Amino acid sequence: MKLKQLESLLGTLQQFSNPKIDLEQYPTGPHIASRMLYTAENSFGDVTNKVVADFGCGCGTLGLAASLLDAEYVVGLDIDAQSIEIATANAEDLELEMDFVQCDLRNLGWRGPIVDTVVMNPPFGTRKKGADMDFLCAALKIASQAVYSLHKTTTREHVKRTALRDYNAKSAEVLCELRFDVPQLYKFHKKKEVDVAVDLWRFVPQRIQGKGL
């Protein structure tokens, strides 16, 4: 599938009607989502025929992008039941197979298929400090091949240092810097929209060093 076609299909998805600020619910736009998954597949081969988990899946955009790129199996995890309802409807609209699990990623007791790749747009930690790193810690415990994640560019050094030192990442690489469009969703937003500089990261977990580990 071509990038333009992927972005177009993702642009048809329903998004949050009543986003929850405590969960930092912001939609992952089709422009960023399509490039994130397209890069994961075309540069690294981390999507097609792989088991992919979408952490904090929200309305399912990243996971459904993985499904459109022929992932073998995709599961979306989110703490919010309403988000999972929207994501389920989105999957049905696109006639795609994707499972969903309601859970708290900070207390994840993983049972199920081995996950090759985790994709996520975690909370940036502006409402709850460290929320972004909680997601990353959980993702690096689950992924066997790679983790793709978006983090504010201003946190770049902290993210890299923590991933390599504390979360057992073998490597942590910024693939590109993107502009994340934050629309006027909440009452405290004064501007119609704001562009936030974010890094697209690829993390490789340590255990990929040896086969079967």
Secondary structure, DSSP 8 states (H G I E B T S, - for coil): --HHHHHHHHTTS---SS--GGGT-----HHHHHHHHHHHHHHH--STTSEEEEET-TTSHHHHHHHHTT-SEEEEEES-HHHHHHHHHHHHHTT---EEEE--GGG----SS-EEEEEE----SSSSTTHHHHHHHHHHHHEEEEEEEEEEGGGHHHHHHHHHHTS-EEEEEEEEEEEEEEES-STT--SSEEEEEEEEEEEEEGGGGSTT-
